[in-house]
């Protein structure tokens, strides 16, 4: 699909295409502590923090109590981390017995996630999706949670919808839900009842990317998962691509993959990378 972009973002993208070799060869580093995954590098803010993971969730969640119905309790432990801060191994144990192993690897301008979700129990699991919560206030330079205007960062946040890149608030911005504010876009073929209980945008996104521009407009951050359940603009200066599990039958296991891109502001390059990294992207089993 050919995506349209506003003239200003096209100009910005091409204006940074002559980045120096030193900038292009930067390397990212990662750490995980107290359920926070931190990415370090020479980008706006110097670090990007992700609540990893915020929650594992049940279906039928769009109009349900978050804590009493939706959340499946879990604990995450650090299995291993290399001394060069390039690879981290985590393991989540869910309250229903499901185990999710995570291998997280830092590349030149991306972080890769390879997950294996396993249900070793004799009962089916209702774990349908999970939330990596990326805090983008420092990266965008907007929306410090300590300030009153915590949603300034929306103007630099984007998804791909209706054939083009759209910054937020996007068209058909929803304002009513069990909990407000925020915005949810369900993945294609995902039941509208099975997403976050925040306002649900009536449009389905064109792809699984959600991201934002850096405070100097020379950088972008974007994230995607395969499969994914929803894209989500949250309430703590955050953006989500929430990955899909789809439940696990007794003895079943599933593979899930994800990426966080932190790169120069070049939307065509981002889309090319996404197409290469997610050639068979699927939103549902």
C-alpha positions in Angstrom: 0.0 0.0 0.0 1.3 3.5 -0.8 0.9 5.8 2.2 0.5 9.5 1.9 2.4 11.9 4.1 1.9 15.6 4.8 4.5 17.8 3.1 6.1 18.8 6.4 6.9 15.3 7.4 8.2 14.4 4.0 10.5 17.5 4.1 11.7 16.4 7.6 12.4 12.9 6.4 14.5 14.0 3.4 16.3 16.7 5.4 17.8 14.0 7.6 18.7 11.6 4.9 22.3 12.8 4.9 23.0 11.8 8.5 26.7 11.3 9.3 28.2 7.9 9.3 28.9 8.3 13.1 25.1 8.8 13.7 24.2 5.9 11.4 26.6 3.5 13.2 25.2 4.1 16.7 24.5 1.1 18.9 21.6 0.6 21.3 22.0 -1.0 24.8 19.3 -2.5 27.0 18.7 -3.1 30.7 15.8 -4.6 32.7 15.1 -3.9 36.3 12.0 -3.7 38.5 9.8 -4.5 35.5 11.2 -1.6 33.4 13.1 -2.3 30.2 15.3 0.6 29.3 16.8 1.3 25.9 19.9 3.5 25.8 21.3 5.4 22.8 22.1 8.7 21.1 18.5 9.6 20.5 16.3 12.3 22.1 16.1 11.8 25.9 19.1 9.3 25.7 16.8 6.5 27.1 13.4 5.0 26.4 11.6 3.1 29.2 9.0 0.4 28.8 6.9 -1.1 31.5 7.7 -4.7 30.5 5.2 -6.1 31.0 2.3 -4.0 32.3 -0.3 -6.8 32.2 -1.5 -10.1 30.6 -5.2 -9.8 29.7 -8.3 -11.9 29.3 -10.9 -11.4 26.4 -14.2 -9.7 26.8 -12.3 -6.7 28.2 -13.7 -3.6 26.4 -16.5 -3.1 28.9 -15.2 -4.9 31.9 -13.5 -4.0 35.2 -9.8 -3.9 34.5 -8.5 -5.3 37.8 -11.4 -7.7 38.7 -11.9 -9.3 35.2 -9.2 -8.4 32.7 -5.8 -8.8 34.3 -4.2 -12.2 34.6 -1.7 -11.9 37.4 2.0 -12.5 36.5 5.5 -12.2 37.8 8.6 -11.6 35.7 12.1 -12.6 36.5 15.5 -11.9 34.9 17.0 -15.1 33.7 20.2 -13.7 32.1 21.7 -10.5 30.8 24.9 -10.2 28.8 27.6 -7.9 30.0 27.6 -5.9 26.8 24.0 -4.9 27.4 22.9 -6.5 24.1 20.8 -9.5 25.2 18.3 -10.0 28.0 16.4 -13.2 28.8 13.2 -12.9 30.9 10.6 -15.4 32.1 7.0 -14.5 33.0 4.9 -16.9 35.1 1.2 -16.3 34.9 -1.2 -17.0 37.7 -2.9 -19.6 35.6 0.3 -21.6 35.0 1.3 -20.2 31.6 5.0 -19.5 31.1 6.3 -17.0 28.6 10.0 -16.9 27.8 11.5 -13.7 26.3 14.7 -13.1 24.4 15.3 -9.4 23.9 18.2 -8.3 21.7 19.5 -4.8 21.0 20.6 -4.0 17.4 22.0 -0.9 15.7 18.7 1.0 15.6 16.2 -1.6 16.8 15.4 -3.9 19.7 14.1 -7.4 18.8 11.7 -9.5 20.9 11.3 -13.3 20.5 8.7 -14.9 22.8 7.6 -18.4 23.4 4.3 -18.8 25.4 3.7 -22.2 26.8 0.8 -23.7 28.7 2.2 -26.7 30.7 -1.0 -27.2 32.6 -4.0 -29.5 32.0 -6.4 -26.5 31.7 -6.9 -24.0 28.9 -5.6 -20.4 29.5 -7.6 -17.2 28.9 -4.4 -15.2 28.4 -5.3 -13.5 25.1 -3.0 -10.5 24.9 -0.3 -8.5 26.8 0.8 -4.9 27.2 4.4 -3.6 26.8 3.9 0.1 27.8 6.4 2.4 26.2 6.9 5.8 27.9 7.5 8.5 25.2 7.5 11.8 27.1 11.3 12.3 27.1 11.6 11.1 23.5 9.0 13.5 22.2 9.9 16.3 24.6 6.2 16.6 25.4 3.9 15.3 28.0 5.9 15.2 31.2 3.6 13.4 33.6 4.5 15.9 36.3 3.0 18.7 34.2 -0.7 19.4 33.7 -0.7 19.0 29.9 0.2 15.3 29.9 -1.2 14.7 26.4 0.9 17.1 24.4 2.8 14.1 23.1 -0.2 13.1 20.9 0.7 15.7 18.3 3.9 13.8 17.6 2.3 10.3 17.8 1.1 8.4 14.8 -0.4 5.3 13.3 -1.2 4.4 9.7 -4.9 4.7 9.1 -7.1 5.1 6.0 -4.2 4.8 3.6 -1.9 7.4 5.2 0.2 8.4 8.2 -2.0 10.2 10.7 -0.8 12.0 13.8 -3.1 12.0 16.9 -5.8 12.8 17.5 -6.6 10.9 14.3 -9.8 11.0 12.4 -12.9 9.7 14.1 -11.3 10.1 17.5 -13.4 8.3 20.1 -14.1 9.9 23.5 -16.5 7.5 25.3 -15.7 4.2 27.1 -15.7 2.6 30.5 -12.4 4.4 31.2 -11.3 7.7 29.6 -9.2 9.2 28.1 -7.0 7.2 25.7 -7.5 5.6 22.3 -7.6 2.0 21.0 -7.4 0.6 17.5 -8.2 -3.1 17.3 -6.3 -5.3 14.9 -8.1 -6.7 11.8 -10.4 -9.6 12.8 -9.9 -9.1 16.5 -13.3 -9.0 18.3 -14.0 -5.4 19.4 -15.1 -6.8 22.8 -11.5 -8.1 23.4 -9.5 -4.9 23.6 -8.6 -2.3 26.2 -11.5 -0.6 28.0 -10.5 2.8 26.6 -12.3 4.7 23.8 -12.3 2.4 20.7 -11.5 4.1 17.4 -14.0 2.8 14.7 -11.2 2.5 12.2 -8.9 -0.5 11.8 -5.2 0.4 11.3 -3.6 -0.2 8.0 -0.7 -2.0 9.6 0.6 -2.9 13.1 2.9 0.1 13.6 2.4 2.8 16.2 5.0 5.4 16.9 6.1 9.0 17.5 8.5 11.7 16.3 11.4 12.8 18.5 11.5 16.3 20.1 13.8 17.6 17.3 11.8 16.0 14.6 14.9 14.2 13.3 14.1 10.9 14.9 11.2 8.5 15.2 10.3 5.6 17.5 7.9 2.9 16.3 6.9 -0.5 17.5 5.1 -3.5 16.2 4.3 -7.1 17.1 3.2 -10.3 15.3 0.5 -11.2 16.0 -0.9 -8.1 17.6 -4.2 -7.5 19.4 -4.4 -3.7 19.4 -2.6 -0.4 19.1 -3.2 1.9 22.1 -2.5 5.4 23.2 -2.4 5.3 26.9 -2.7 7.5 29.9 0.8 7.6 31.3 2.5 9.3 28.3 2.7 6.0 26.6 2.1 4.2 23.3 1.4 0.4 22.9 1.4 -2.3 20.3 -0.1 -5.0 22.5 0.9 -8.5 21.4 -1.7 -11.3 20.9 -1.5 -14.7 22.5 -5.1 -15.7 21.7 -5.4 -18.1 24.6 -3.5 -21.3 25.1 -5.0 -24.8 25.2 -3.6 -27.3 27.7 -0.1 -28.2 26.5 -0.1 -25.6 23.7 2.7 -23.2 22.9 3.0 -20.2 20.5 5.7 -18.0 19.1 5.4 -14.2 19.1 7.8 -11.6 17.8 8.2 -7.8 18.2 10.4 -4.9 17.3 11.0 -1.4 18.6 12.6 0.9 16.0 14.6 4.0 17.1 15.8 5.5 13.8 16.2 8.7 11.8 12.9 10.2 10.7 12.4 8.5 7.4 8.9 7.1 7.0 9.5 5.2 3.7 12.5 3.5 5.3 10.4 2.6 8.4 7.7 1.1 6.2 10.3 -0.9 4.2 11.8 -2.2 7.4 8.4 -3.2 8.7 7.6 -5.0 5.5 10.9 -6.9 5.7 10.7 -7.7 9.4 7.0 -8.7 9.4 6.4 -10.3 6.0 3.6 -12.4 7.2 2.2 -10.1 9.9 -1.0 -11.5 11.3 -3.5 -10.0 13.8 -5.2 -13.1 14.9 -4.6 -16.9 14.9 
